[in-house]
Amino acid sequence: MFIDVAKIRVRAGDGGNGAVAFHREKYVAAGGPDGGDGGNGGNVVFVVDDHLNTLIDFKYRKKYIAENGANGATKNCTGKSAADLVIKVPRGTVIKEAQSGQIIKDMSGDERFVVCRGGKGGWGNSHFATPTRQCPRFAKSGTRGEELELILELKLLADVGLVGFPNVGKSTLLSVVSAAKPKIANYHFTTLKPQLGVVRVDEGVSFVMADIPGLIEGAAEGEGLGHEFLRHVDRCRLLVHIVDVSGSEGRDPIEDFTAINRELENWNSELAARPQIVVGNKTDLVGDPQQIERFRAHVESLGYRFVTMSAATAQGTGELVNLIAAELGNLPPVEIYESEYVPVQKSVEGERRIDIRREGELYVVEGEWLLQVLGSVNFDDYESLTYFQKVLTNAGVYKKLEEMGIQDGDLVSVYGVQFEYVR
């Protein structure tokens, strides 16, 4: 099965929590805090695997979650950082942010790409020791790993794209000029997925040719198979438009040529404007030579280069390959898509946003950042409670509560932790 679009969710690992611990050793008095830091969470990394040619693996697995970092330990031992989660994709896969559709990365090179970074490990209590706070009984929790919903879209890396109606000889041409072995038969839609072949022209000179499944009129709107595979000619530097000039299926070559170019225009106007060589195929079946000349005159009047061949007998295929190589020598390399995605950076206000509401006699305080603070507080320790109160004061929580009319003795709830307000 050929799958070239997939939607997945990826999440990097969370950082491990810092440890609360104190040095205990015989004959060593007041050893002090020695809680170690948490380890970092694992990143989510994409790499190219040239043995893959489809995104079928992502049809059955939609979520990819990296491991969390280990928590810190005693004796200032840092928790183990988690290994990266490596996701393999075919070369030419474009990674997009699902909601905006913006390109994050074009996986056409060999470099690894970190799409989501793991959370940082939290500090152990040894970091919070001061001359006046010599026994801190609290530590920091690790931060959360990044999370994204992605669309993976495979766009084949090919120099030349073969386009045209079904059964005009595209697969036959590819099998003649390269080592590719596409399925060939005398019926429509023999080719059900794009086929790649390397065409060797001379020593050190070659190019990649892609056989795109046959287009029909209305392909850009979803008719036939064409709309599923038009994306695979987006990168092609040169289009080779093959037309059955013999009219063996009762169609007019000029109408076929016009219809396919219309579909390319409807899909992508830039694609329609790409350099194009028009090839009149099945010349061995033509009874009247004027039929070819009539089509040649029409094509050349539009400014296209026109050649003839018979892929079935290999007549003219060598000349076509040399012409393609010469044209490619004057064209820029295969397009690599630049990143468009800009991660949303939380402002300081956004990171410290708080929501306070009154439910009867209870004041409920919420804010995502407070969850991390709660995870680092030991409510049985006075110094830890003092730290918690200081955080709430600096964040403006008490000021907002006073603006809402809170009185001494009123209850405040922070994610289930309740305490009385005292001025």
C-alpha positions as CSV (number, residue, x, y, z in Angstrom):
1,M,0.0,0.0,0.0
2,F,1.3,3.4,-1.0
3,I,0.6,6.1,1.7
4,D,2.1,9.6,1.1
5,V,0.2,11.7,3.7
6,A,-0.1,11.0,7.4
7,K,-1.2,12.9,10.6
8,I,0.5,12.1,13.8
9,R,1.1,13.6,17.3
10,V,4.5,13.7,18.9
11,R,5.6,14.6,22.4
12,A,9.0,14.9,23.9
13,G,9.7,13.4,27.4
14,D,9.3,15.4,30.5
15,G,12.3,16.3,32.6
16,G,12.9,14.3,35.8
17,N,12.2,15.9,39.2
18,G,14.9,17.1,41.5
19,A,15.5,15.1,44.7
20,V,15.1,16.2,48.3
21,A,17.8,14.5,50.3
22,F,20.4,15.1,53.0
23,H,23.9,13.7,53.4
24,R,24.1,11.0,56.0
25,E,27.5,9.6,56.9
26,K,29.0,8.3,60.0
27,Y,31.2,10.8,61.8
28,V,30.0,13.6,59.4
29,A,27.8,16.0,61.3
30,A,25.3,18.2,59.5
31,G,26.2,16.9,56.0
32,G,23.7,19.2,54.4
33,P,21.4,18.8,51.4
34,D,22.6,16.6,48.6
35,G,19.6,16.0,46.4
36,G,20.5,15.6,42.8
37,D,19.0,17.1,39.7
38,G,16.5,15.3,37.4
39,G,17.5,14.1,34.0
40,N,16.4,15.7,30.8
41,G,13.5,14.2,28.8
42,G,14.1,12.6,25.4
43,N,13.8,14.6,22.2
44,V,11.7,13.6,19.2
45,V,14.0,13.3,16.2
46,F,13.3,12.7,12.5
47,V,15.9,11.0,10.3
48,V,15.9,9.9,6.6
49,D,15.9,6.2,5.8
50,D,16.5,5.5,2.1
51,H,15.0,2.0,2.5
52,L,11.6,3.6,3.0
53,N,9.4,4.8,0.1
54,T,6.0,5.2,1.8
55,L,4.5,6.5,5.0
56,I,2.5,3.4,5.6
57,D,4.0,2.9,9.1
58,F,2.2,6.0,10.2
59,K,-1.2,4.6,9.2
60,Y,-1.2,2.2,12.1
61,R,0.6,4.3,14.7
62,K,-0.5,7.9,15.4
63,K,1.2,8.8,18.7
64,Y,4.9,9.0,19.3
65,I,6.0,9.8,22.9
66,A,9.6,10.0,24.1
67,E,10.6,8.8,27.5
68,N,10.8,11.0,30.6
69,G,14.1,11.8,32.3
70,A,14.8,10.0,35.6
71,N,14.4,11.7,38.9
72,G,17.4,12.9,40.9
73,A,18.9,10.9,43.7
74,T,20.9,11.2,46.9
75,K,24.6,12.1,47.0
76,N,24.0,14.8,44.3
77,C,23.4,12.0,41.7
78,T,21.7,13.4,38.6
79,G,18.9,11.4,37.1
80,K,19.6,9.7,33.8
81,S,18.5,11.6,30.7
82,A,16.1,9.8,28.5
83,A,17.2,8.6,25.0
84,D,15.9,10.4,22.0
85,L,12.9,8.9,20.2
86,V,14.0,8.5,16.5
87,I,11.3,8.4,13.8
88,K,12.4,7.3,10.3
89,V,10.8,8.7,7.2
90,P,11.5,8.4,3.4
91,R,13.7,11.0,1.8
92,G,11.6,13.9,0.5
93,T,9.1,13.9,3.5
94,V,7.9,17.4,4.3
95,I,6.9,17.9,8.0
96,K,4.1,20.4,8.6
97,E,2.4,21.8,11.7
98,A,-1.1,20.4,11.5
99,Q,-3.1,23.4,12.5
100,S,-1.4,26.1,10.4
101,G,-0.2,23.8,7.6
102,Q,3.2,25.6,7.8
103,I,6.3,23.8,6.8
104,I,8.6,22.9,9.7
105,K,11.2,20.8,7.9
106,D,11.9,19.3,4.5
107,M,13.6,15.9,5.2
108,S,15.6,15.8,1.9
109,G,19.1,15.9,3.4
110,D,20.9,13.5,5.7
111,E,20.9,15.6,8.9
112,R,18.9,14.6,11.9
113,F,16.1,17.1,12.9
114,V,14.8,17.6,16.4
115,V,11.1,18.5,16.1
116,C,10.3,18.5,19.8
117,R,12.8,19.0,22.6
118,G,12.6,17.2,25.9
119,G,11.9,19.0,29.2
120,K,14.8,20.1,31.4
121,G,15.4,18.2,34.6
122,G,14.4,20.0,37.9
123,W,17.0,21.1,40.4
124,G,17.6,19.1,43.5
125,N,17.4,20.7,47.0
126,S,21.2,21.2,47.1
127,H,20.7,24.2,44.7
128,F,18.5,26.0,47.2
129,A,20.9,25.9,50.2
130,T,21.8,29.4,51.4
131,P,23.5,30.7,54.6
132,T,20.1,31.4,56.1
133,R,18.3,28.3,54.6
134,Q,20.7,25.5,55.2
135,C,18.2,22.6,55.1
136,P,15.8,23.2,52.1
137,R,13.2,20.5,52.1
138,F,12.0,21.2,48.6
139,A,13.2,20.8,45.0
140,K,12.0,21.7,41.5
141,S,10.0,19.6,39.2
142,G,11.2,18.9,35.7
143,T,9.7,20.9,32.9
144,R,7.3,19.4,30.4
145,G,8.5,18.3,26.9
146,E,7.3,20.0,23.8
147,E,4.3,18.5,21.9
148,L,3.1,19.0,18.4
149,E,0.5,17.6,16.0
150,L,2.1,17.1,12.6
151,I,1.2,16.3,9.0
152,L,3.8,14.3,7.1
153,E,3.6,14.6,3.3
154,L,5.9,12.7,1.0
155,K,7.0,14.6,-2.1
156,L,9.3,12.5,-4.2
157,L,12.7,13.9,-5.1
158,A,12.8,13.6,-8.9
159,D,14.4,15.7,-11.6
160,V,11.9,14.7,-14.3
161,G,8.2,14.0,-13.9
162,L,6.3,12.0,-16.6
163,V,2.7,13.3,-16.9
164,G,-0.1,12.3,-19.3
165,F,-3.3,10.4,-19.6
166,P,-3.4,6.7,-18.6
167,N,-2.1,4.2,-21.0
168,V,0.0,6.6,-23.1
169,G,3.3,4.8,-22.5
170,K,4.8,6.5,-19.4
171,S,5.7,3.2,-17.6
172,T,7.0,1.8,-20.9
173,L,9.4,4.7,-21.3
174,L,10.6,4.4,-17.7
175,S,11.3,0.7,-18.1
176,V,13.2,1.3,-21.4
177,V,15.5,4.1,-20.2
178,S,16.1,3.0,-16.6
179,A,16.4,-0.2,-14.5
180,A,12.9,0.4,-13.0
181,K,10.4,-2.4,-13.5
182,P,6.9,-0.8,-13.4
183,K,3.8,-2.8,-14.1
184,I,2.9,-2.5,-17.8
185,A,-0.4,-3.5,-19.3
186,N,-2.9,-2.4,-22.0
187,Y,-5.5,-1.0,-19.6
188,H,-6.0,2.3,-17.6
189,F,-4.4,2.9,-14.2
190,T,-1.9,0.1,-14.4
191,T,0.4,2.3,-12.3
192,L,-1.2,2.8,-8.9
193,K,1.7,4.6,-7.2
194,P,4.6,6.8,-8.4
195,Q,7.6,4.9,-9.7
196,L,11.2,6.2,-9.6
197,G,14.0,5.2,-12.0
198,V,17.6,6.5,-12.3
199,V,18.4,7.2,-16.0
200,R,22.2,7.1,-16.7
201,V,23.2,9.2,-19.7
202,D,27.0,9.0,-19.5
203,E,29.7,8.4,-16.9
204,G,28.9,10.7,-14.0
205,V,25.7,12.0,-15.7
206,S,22.3,10.7,-14.6
207,F,18.9,12.0,-13.4
208,V,15.9,10.6,-11.5
209,M,12.7,10.2,-13.5
210,A,9.3,9.7,-11.8
211,D,6.3,8.0,-13.5
212,I,3.3,9.7,-12.0
213,P,0.0,7.6,-12.2
214,G,-2.2,8.7,-15.1
215,L,-4.1,11.9,-14.9
216,I,-7.5,12.4,-16.3
217,E,-9.7,15.5,-16.7
218,G,-10.9,16.7,-13.3
219,A,-7.8,15.2,-11.5
220,A,-7.2,18.4,-9.5
221,E,-10.8,18.1,-8.2
222,G,-10.3,14.5,-7.2
223,E,-11.3,12.5,-10.3
224,G,-9.3,9.3,-11.0
225,L,-6.0,8.9,-9.2
226,G,-4.3,12.1,-10.3
227,H,-5.1,14.4,-7.3
228,E,-3.5,11.9,-5.0
229,F,-0.2,12.0,-6.8
230,L,0.1,15.5,-8.3
231,R,2.1,16.5,-5.2
232,H,4.9,14.2,-6.4
233,V,5.6,16.4,-9.4
234,D,5.8,19.6,-7.3
235,R,9.6,19.3,-7.0
236,C,10.3,18.1,-10.6
237,R,12.6,20.5,-12.4
238,L,11.3,19.4,-15.8
239,L,8.0,17.9,-17.0
240,V,7.9,15.4,-19.8
241,H,4.3,15.4,-21.2
242,I,3.6,12.2,-23.1
243,V,0.7,12.2,-25.5
244,D,-0.6,9.3,-27.6
245,V,-0.4,10.9,-31.1
246,S,-1.9,7.8,-32.7
247,G,-5.3,8.4,-31.1
248,S,-5.4,4.6,-30.5
249,E,-8.1,5.0,-27.8
250,G,-10.3,7.3,-29.9
251,R,-9.2,10.5,-28.2
252,D,-7.8,13.6,-29.9
253,P,-4.1,14.3,-29.0
254,I,-4.7,18.1,-28.9
255,E,-7.6,17.7,-26.5
256,D,-5.5,15.4,-24.3
257,F,-2.6,17.8,-24.2
258,T,-4.9,20.7,-23.3
259,A,-6.8,18.8,-20.6
260,I,-3.6,17.7,-18.8
261,N,-2.1,21.2,-18.8
262,R,-5.4,22.5,-17.4
263,E,-5.2,20.1,-14.5
264,L,-1.6,21.1,-13.8
265,E,-2.7,24.7,-13.8
266,N,-5.7,24.0,-11.4
267,W,-3.4,22.1,-9.0
268,N,-0.5,24.6,-9.0
269,S,0.1,27.5,-11.4
270,E,3.8,27.4,-10.8
271,L,3.9,23.8,-11.8
272,A,2.0,24.5,-15.0
273,A,4.7,27.1,-15.9
274,R,7.6,24.7,-15.3
275,P,9.7,23.8,-18.3
276,Q,8.0,21.0,-20.3
277,I,9.0,18.7,-23.2
278,V,6.1,17.3,-25.1
279,V,6.6,13.8,-26.5
280,G,4.4,12.3,-29.2
281,N,4.4,8.5,-28.4
282,K,3.1,5.5,-30.3
283,T,4.3,6.8,-33.6
284,D,4.5,3.2,-34.8
285,L,0.7,3.1,-34.7
286,V,0.2,6.3,-36.7
287,G,-1.3,5.7,-40.2
288,D,-1.3,9.3,-41.4
289,P,1.9,11.3,-40.8
290,Q,-0.2,14.5,-41.1
291,Q,-1.7,13.5,-37.8
292,I,1.7,14.0,-36.1
293,E,2.4,17.3,-38.0
294,R,-0.9,18.7,-37.0
295,F,-0.2,18.1,-33.3
296,R,3.4,19.3,-33.7
297,A,2.2,22.6,-35.1
298,H,-0.2,23.1,-32.2
299,V,2.4,22.3,-29.5
300,E,5.2,24.4,-31.0
301,S,2.8,27.4,-31.5
302,L,2.5,27.4,-27.7
303,G,6.3,27.5,-27.3
304,Y,6.9,23.9,-26.2
305,R,9.7,21.7,-27.5
306,F,8.2,18.7,-29.3
307,V,9.8,15.3,-30.1
308,T,8.4,11.9,-31.2
309,M,9.1,8.4,-30.1
310,S,7.8,4.8,-29.9
311,A,8.5,3.6,-26.3
312,A,7.4,0.1,-27.2
313,T,10.1,-0.2,-29.9
314,A,12.6,2.1,-28.1
315,Q,12.7,4.3,-31.3
316,G,13.6,7.9,-30.4
317,T,14.1,7.1,-26.6
318,G,17.8,7.7,-26.7
319,E,17.4,11.1,-28.4
320,L,14.8,12.0,-25.7
321,V,17.1,11.1,-22.9
322,N,19.9,13.2,-24.3
323,L,17.5,16.1,-24.7
324,I,16.3,15.8,-21.1
325,A,19.9,15.8,-19.8
326,A,20.7,18.9,-21.8
327,E,17.6,20.7,-20.5
328,L,18.4,19.7,-16.9
329,G,21.9,21.2,-17.3
330,N,20.3,24.6,-17.6
331,L,17.8,24.3,-14.7
332,P,18.3,24.9,-11.0
333,P,18.5,21.9,-8.6
334,V,15.6,20.1,-7.1
335,E,13.6,22.5,-4.8
336,I,14.1,22.1,-1.1
337,Y,11.3,23.7,0.9
338,E,12.3,26.3,3.4
339,S,10.8,26.3,6.9
340,E,7.8,28.6,7.4
341,Y,6.9,27.6,11.0
342,V,7.6,29.9,13.8
343,P,7.0,28.3,17.2
344,V,4.6,30.3,19.5
345,Q,6.8,31.9,22.2
346,K,5.0,32.3,25.4
347,S,5.4,35.7,26.9
348,V,6.3,36.1,30.6
349,E,2.7,37.1,31.2
350,G,1.5,34.0,29.3
351,E,3.7,31.8,31.3
352,R,2.5,33.3,34.6
353,R,-1.2,33.7,33.7
354,I,-3.5,33.1,36.6
355,D,-7.3,32.6,36.7
356,I,-9.1,33.4,40.0
357,R,-12.8,32.8,40.5
358,R,-15.1,32.7,43.5
359,E,-17.2,29.6,44.2
360,G,-19.3,30.5,47.2
361,E,-16.9,31.2,50.1
362,L,-14.0,29.6,48.3
363,Y,-11.5,31.4,46.1
364,V,-10.2,29.1,43.3
365,V,-6.7,29.9,41.9
366,E,-5.6,28.2,38.6
367,G,-2.7,28.5,36.2
368,E,-0.8,25.8,34.4
369,W,2.5,27.0,35.7
370,L,1.3,26.6,39.3
371,L,1.1,22.8,38.8
372,Q,4.9,22.7,38.5
373,V,5.3,24.9,41.6
374,L,3.0,22.6,43.6
375,G,5.1,19.6,42.5
376,S,8.2,21.2,44.1
377,V,6.7,22.2,47.5
378,N,6.8,20.2,50.7
379,F,3.8,21.4,52.6
380,D,5.1,19.8,55.8
381,D,8.2,22.0,55.8
382,Y,8.1,25.7,57.0
383,E,10.8,26.9,54.6
384,S,9.1,25.2,51.6
385,L,5.8,26.8,52.6
386,T,7.6,30.2,52.8
387,Y,8.9,29.6,49.3
388,F,5.4,28.8,48.0
389,Q,4.0,32.0,49.6
390,K,6.8,34.0,48.0
391,V,6.0,32.6,44.6
392,L,2.3,33.5,44.9
393,T,3.2,37.0,46.2
394,N,5.6,37.7,43.3
395,A,3.0,36.4,40.7
396,G,0.5,38.9,42.0
397,V,-2.0,36.3,43.3
398,Y,-2.5,37.9,46.7
399,K,-3.0,41.3,45.1
400,K,-5.7,40.0,42.8
401,L,-7.4,38.2,45.7
402,E,-7.5,41.5,47.7
403,E,-8.9,43.3,44.7
404,M,-11.7,40.7,44.6
405,G,-12.5,41.4,48.3
406,I,-10.9,38.5,50.1
407,Q,-11.0,38.7,53.9
408,D,-8.9,37.1,56.7
409,G,-9.9,33.5,57.2
410,D,-11.4,33.0,53.7
411,L,-10.4,29.8,52.1
412,V,-8.1,29.7,49.0
413,S,-7.8,26.6,46.8
414,V,-4.9,26.0,44.4
415,Y,-5.5,22.7,42.5
416,G,-6.9,21.0,45.6
417,V,-4.5,22.5,48.1
418,Q,-6.5,24.7,50.5
419,F,-5.3,27.2,53.0
420,E,-6.7,30.2,54.9
421,Y,-5.9,33.7,53.8
422,V,-4.1,35.8,56.4
423,R,-2.9,39.3,55.7
